[in-house]
Amino acid sequence: MKILNFQPSCRGDRRSIFRRTIRLTMFIVAGTLLLRPWASAASVDASTLDGKMISGYQGWFACPRDSPWHSWVHWKDAHQSATVDLLPDVSELDGSELCDSGWTAKNGKPVELFSSQNSQTVDRHFAWMENYGLDGIALQKFATTLLHSETNKVSDTVLANVRAGAEKHGRVYFLMYDLSGMPTDALALVVEDWRRLLSGGITDDHGYLRHRGHPILGVWGIGFADRDLSPEIVDVFLKELRRVSAIRGGVTLLGGVPAGWRKGEGDASANSGWSRIWPELDVISPWTVGRYHDDDSADKYRDDTLKPDFAFSQSLGLDYMPVVFPGFTWSNLMRARQQDARAIPDQIPRRCGAFYSHQLSNAVSSGAKMLYTAMFDELDEGTAIFKVATDPDKLPSYPSFVLPDVNGCRNESDMYLKLAGRVDQMLHRTK
């Protein structure tokens, strides 16, 4: 999933912006105090997407000891360069979950990381969801993992961990295939993989999320301008997914689409044939990460895009699921790819939770009854809402990592879990 480039701009009086941020932060803090993280939430209703906020879950981190390639996965590249901008808070993890990164923190202690291949760690993530009142996740399965048996095995391990975690902690989940990089002539592998999982009973899980009477299946990456996928290819693909899903009574298709899907502008393909594809979906969810970067541009997106999108989706008989995100930074990833011009630390600042909260307010006030947070555990692009390191002494001097909310506040590592849980509870009342 990608971000659009933009040139940051400073708009409005800095003191006024600071005052608004402080007021909003005080509101967030007051609200999150009401949601006690040790008070477990009841099991989530898996019968509908209405009234829920779902977080994307990458589950793609691995340590050399549990990687088929005996190398770091998503923490570092082949040259041992860091590829994440945030570091996780691992203070609650035990020794069996931790692996030494080889980096040394400023306090002289080793920087330790985790693996999504470890069932205990994924279970811990679901325990956090339960404790903070989050509904659940959409597990990202990159379609390209189906091209090789080893990568598919790694993906299946994460899925097994997610299924167990959701069951144990009363959370919901659904599978979302990300088509990024998948050759168009290999899409049949996705259909066959979904058939395999259906036959294995994945949608019989208590926590597998349903909507409109059927299990949800997400398909991300259709309609983008920079993809080889054509409307004709996707039309056949979606029909095949529905055909194989008939053995389990049907499917509810959720499409991850570009922000400019309705008009075929910006990040969206201008091919008019896409207008025939959108009604084939059941839920539409435009990708917004990087499409705005502060309150003013978020408000412009709300007025020019979100509200008209909502009305248009309703006219097509589709449910509309806005995407919100806490902030964005991918400087280490860009440096590792030797794209130094794009290596901008803290590119979209979190502003002590104010940026995330503003988007949430915009979406709910515009009538949204379901939301998608990007993402639960995305450290590569700095959008993670789970517990991240906030103590500078626990970060190494080199490589350089971003501390969230460095501009004016110092927050606990679970701030965004608290905020997301509070919004989840508010959404429950919109059903």
N, C-alpha and C positions, 0 to 999 in steps of 0.2 A: 504494500500500500504506500502510495507516494504523496509527497507534498508539492504544491506549486511554489515556484520561486516568487518572491515579492521583495520590494525595497521598503524596509521599515521606515515609518515616518512618525514624527512627534507632532501630535495634534492637540491643541488646547493648552491651557495654562497648567504648568507642572504642579503648582500648589493645589489647584482645584482637583486635578487628577489624584494627587496624593490624599487629599481630604476624602474624596469619594471612596478611594480604596480602603482607607482606614475605617470609614463608617461601615462599608460592606463587610470588611473582615471582622469587625466587632459583631455584626449580625450573624456571620457564619459561626464564630466562636460560641456565641450565646446559644445558637441552635444546636451545635454539635455536643455541647455539654448535656443536652437533654437525651442524647443517644448514648447510653453507657456501653462501651465496647465489650464489657463482660456479661451483658444481658443477651443471651442467645435468642435469635428470632425463631418463630415457629416455622415449620416446614412450608415451603413455597408452593402455591397452587400451580401445578404444571399444565393446566387445561387451557390457558390463554396467555397471549403476549400483552394484552391490555393491562395497563396499570403497572408495568414493569420497566426497570432499567437494566439492560443486559450489558455486560462489559466484554469486550473482545479479549480472548485469552490466546496468546501465542504458544506458550508451552514449548519453546524451541531452544531452551538453554541446556547445554550439556558440558560436563567436565571430561578431561581426557580418559579418566578411569571407566566411564560408562558410555563413551562414544565409540561406535564401530570403527572410527578412524583414529582412535586414541589421540584426539586433538580437542581443543576448545571449540565449542559450537555457539556462535553468536556473542560470546564474551570477547574473543580475540580472533584475528584473522590468521592466515597461515604464517605470517611474519611476526606473530605475537603482538601485533598492534591492537590496542583496545578498540572495540567497535560499539561500545555503549557509552552514553553520556552520563547516566545516573548509575549509582551502585545501590544494591539492595541492602536493607537493614536485615542482617542475619542474626541479630542478637538472640532471637528466640529459637533458632535452629540448633539441633544438637550435633555432636561431632560426626555422626554417620551421614549427615546431610551436607557437610561442608567440604570444600576443596580449596587448597591454597592457590591463590592466583599467581603467586610469585611477586606480587607488588607488596610494598611495605608502607603502612600508614604513617602519618606524621607522628603518631604516638609510639611508633616503634613496633607495633604489632602487625602480623600478617593480615592482608586483606583477603577475606574468604568469600567464596561464591557458592551458588547452589546449582543443582541440576534438575530439570523438569522430568528427567528419566527416573528420578527418585520418588516413589509413591508416597513416602512420608512427607516430602516437601509439598507435593501437589495437594495432599490431604490437609496440610497446614494452611495452604491458600484458601481451601474451601472452609476451613474452620474460621478463618478471618471473615470470609463472606457471611457465614452464619452469625458470628459474634457482632458484626457491625450492621447486620440487617440488609445485606446485598442479596438480590434475587438470584443471580447466577451469571453464566457466561455463554458466549458463542465461541466454541473451540475452532480456531483457525487450522484448517488442514490444507497446506499448500499442495495443489494438484501435481506439481512437479515431483513431489516425493513418490508418486506412483510410478515414476519412470525407472526406479531402481529398487531392488528388493531390500537393500540395507536401509535406505531412507524411509521406505514404507514401514519397515519393522519398527524403527525409531518412532515414527508417527503413531503407530498402533499402540506402542507402550504408553505414550502420553494420553491417548484416548482411554486406555484401560484405567490409567490413574485418575483421569477426570470422572469417568463413570463411577468409580469407587468413592471418590471424594464427594460427588454430588449426592450419591445414595446415603452415605454416612451422615452428611450434614444437612440433608433436607433442602438442597439447592437445586436449581434447574440448569439445564444446558441444552444446546443443540449444536449440530455440526455445520460449519461453514467452509465450503471449498473456496480457496483463493486461487483464481485462475492465472495469476501473474506468472508470466514466463512459460506457460504451458503451450506446447505446439498445438495448433488447431486440429491437426490430424490425430492427436492423442486424447481427445476429449472422451472417447469411448471408454478410456481407462477410468475416468471419474464415474461414469454411469455404472460400470462393472463393480467398482469399489463400493458404491452406494448400495448396489444390489447385494454384495457380499455382507455388508454391515446390517442391512435389513434382514437378511436370512439368519444372521447371527443373533437377532433379537434386540438390536440397539434401541429401537423405538418402544420396546416393552419396558425399558427402565422407568422406574417411578419418576425420576427426575428429567426424563427427556421431554422438552417443552413442546406443547402442541398449541395450535391456533387455528381458528376456523374449523375445528373438528379433526385436524390432521397433524401429524408430526411436522415440525418446521425443518426445512433444509435451506441453508444459506448458500448463495452463489455470488461470490464477490469478483468484480472486475469486468463487468459487461457494459459496453457502451462508451468506453474511454477512447479518446482520440489517438492514443499512442499504442493501440493494441491491434493485432492482426484479426481478432475476432470480428466477423461480420454479422449483421442481423440474421442472415440466412443460416449461418452455422449455428448461432445461438438458438434460433427457432427450433432446429432439429434437436439440439442438445437438451433444451428444456422439455420438449415433448417426450424424449427418451427417459428423462428423469421421472416424469409423471407416469410413463408406461410401466417402468419397473417398480414404481411405488404402489401401483395398483394392487400388488400382491399383499400389501399391508393396509389396504383401504384408502390410499391416497397420500398426498403430500401438500404442504403449504410452502410455497417457494418464496423466499425472501431474497431480493436482489440488492447487492451492493453496487451502486451505480455512481457515476460522476456527479459533482455538484451541478453541472450545467445540463443534466439529462433532459430537462423539459424543453429547452430551446435548442439543444445541440450546439452549445457555445462553450468557450473556455476549455475546460478539461474534457469535454464530451465530444464524441464523434459528430460531425455534421451530416452524416448519412441519414436521410429522412426515413430509411427503413426501420430505424430503432423505434419509431413511434408505433409500429405494429407489434413490437416485442413487449413494451411495458404492460399492456393489458394481460399478457400471459403470466405475469407475476401475481402474487397475492399481497406482498408487502414490499415497499420500496424504501431504500435507505441510502440517501446520497452522502458521499464521503466529503467531509468538510475540513479535515485536518489541513491547515495551511491556507485555506480559502479566505480566512480573515485572521487578524492578529492582535486586535485590541477591541475595546468596547464599541468604539465608533464603527469600525468595519464589521463587527458582529451585528450591530444594529442595522447596518445597511444590508447585510446578508439576510437578516430576518425580514426586512420590509420588501426587498427586491426579489428574494428567492424563496425563503422558507414559507412565508405565508401564501404566495401564489402556488408553490409546489403542493402545499397541503390541500388547497382547493382543487387543483388539477388532479391530484391523486384520488380524491374523493369522487371526482367526476368519472374516473376510470374504474371505480369500484375497488381501489387499492387502499390498504392501510399504509400510513406514512410514519416512518421511524427516523427522526432526526439523529444525527451524530454530533456528540459534543466531546471536547477534549480539554485536559487541564493546562496544556502548554506544549511546547515543542523545542527539541534541541537534538542535533545529530552531528555535532562537530567532529567527534572521534571517528564516526563511521565515514564521514566525508574525507577526513585526513587519511584514513586507511585505504580509501579508494583513490587517493592522490588527487582529490578535488578540493584543494585548499581554499579556493575562492568561495566555496559553499560551506566551509567549516566555521559556522557562526555559532559560538556558544550561547545558550539560552536565547535562541532565535525568536521564540514567542514566549515571553516571560509569563509565569504563572500568577504573579502579583498576589501572593499570599492567599490564593484560592479565589480571588475576585474574578479572574478571567473565566474560570470554570463555572462559578456561580452565576455570572452574567449570562452565559450561554444557556444554562439550565433554566433560568428565569425566562429568557426569550422563548425557548421551546415550549415550556409549559403554558405561558401566557398566550401563546399562539394556538393552543388547543391540543398539543401533543399528549397522547395517552400512553405512549411507549417511547423509550429513549435507548440509544446505544452509546456507551462510553468507550472511546478509543484512548487507552486500552487498560486492561488490568495489570499486565506485566511487561509492557513494551518499554524496555530500557534503551534499546538502540536509538529510537527517535524521541526518547524522553517524555512519553505520554503516560507512563505508568501511574496508576492510582494506588497500588499496593505499597507496603512499607518500604521506604527508601532511606538511604543514609542521609542524615541532616547535620551530623557533627563533623566539622571540617578536620578535626584531629584524627578521624577514622578514615580519611581519604589520603591517598598517596600524594606526594608532591609532583610525581610524574608517573604515569600520564596524568593529564589534567581532567578532572571530572566536574560536572556542574552540581552545585548545591541548589535544590529547588527553593524558590522563595528567598533568594539572597537579597532582594531589593526591598529592605525595610522591615523584615520580620524573620523570626526563627521559629519554625513550627516543629511539632512532634512528627515522627515518621508516619503516623497513621492519620494525619489530618484529612487526607482525601478519601480514605475509607469512611471516616466519620461523615464527611460531607455527602458522599455518594449514598451512604445508608440513610441519611436524613431525607434526601431527595426521593429515594426508593419508597420510603414510608409515605411521603406526600403523594407520589404517583398512585399508590395503592388506593387512595381515596378518589381517584378520577375514574375508576372502573364503572 
